[in-house]
């Protein structure tokens, strides 16, 4: 349950941002923050207004790109060689 995992404001904002992004799978959130899809849903329900949460749930429900197992390989996007990798929860800077 999310209640057992506490995030600071910055991490909570980043999880919400990643959850809203169409092409960020729940697996990426799990890799960076160690929480499951269900825990993300609980966090979103707790942190967002009810109307915003309902809008988000409608948006992600059944969306293949949010689940990497169902995402098509054609949805992979080009990544510039200058773009840095994300290591842990810290985004590397140049």
N, C-alpha and C positions, 0 to 999 in steps of 0.2 A: 504494500500500500504506500502511496506517495507520502502520507503523513509521517512515516518513519524516515523518509529522506528529506532533509531540509536543504534548500538552495538559497543562496543570497539573491538579492534583487537582480543583479547582473545576469546570473545563470538562469533565473526564472524568465527574465525577458528574452534571453537567447533561445530557450526551449520553446517559448510561445512563438517567437519569430520563425524558428525552424518548422514548427508544426503548421504554421500558416503557409509556408512556402510549398508550392505545388510539387516541385521536383526533389524535395528532401524527404527521403524515406524514413519511416519510424526506426529502421535499423541504424541509421546514422545518428539519431538522437540517442538510441540505446548505447551505441559505441562511445559517444562522447560523454554522456551523463549517467549511463548505467541504469536507465529506467525503461520499463517495457511500454508497449503501445497503450495498454490499459492504464498505466500510471500517468502517461502523458495526457490521456483523456481526463483522468481525475484531476490532474493539475490544471488543465484548461477549464474544467467545470468550476473549480475553486477560485481561479484567478480572474476569470472573465465575467462580464455581465451575462445574465441568462440569454438575452437575445443574441449576443455575439457568439456565445457558445453554440447555440442552436444553428446559427449560420455556418460556423466552422464545421460542425458535425455533418451538415448537409453537403458541404463542399468536399470533405475528405472521404465520406462514406462511399465505398466502392471504387475509389480512385486508384487505378493500378500503380501510378507513380509513387504513391505513398507506401507501397508495399513492394520491396525490392524483388521478392520472388515472382510477383506478377507483372513487374515492369518489363516492357519490351526493351530489347537491346538497342533499338532505334531511338529510344528516349535518352540515351546517354548523350551528354553534351560535350562539345569541344572544350578542352582546358588548355589555356595558354601555358607554355613552358616557363614563363616568368611568374606564374601564380604559385604561391607557396602552399605546402601541405599543411593541413590542420593536424597538430600533434597533441593528443590528449584533449584538453579543453582550451588550449591557447593557440591563437592564430599567429603563425610566424610572420614577422615583418621583415621587409628588406633591410 
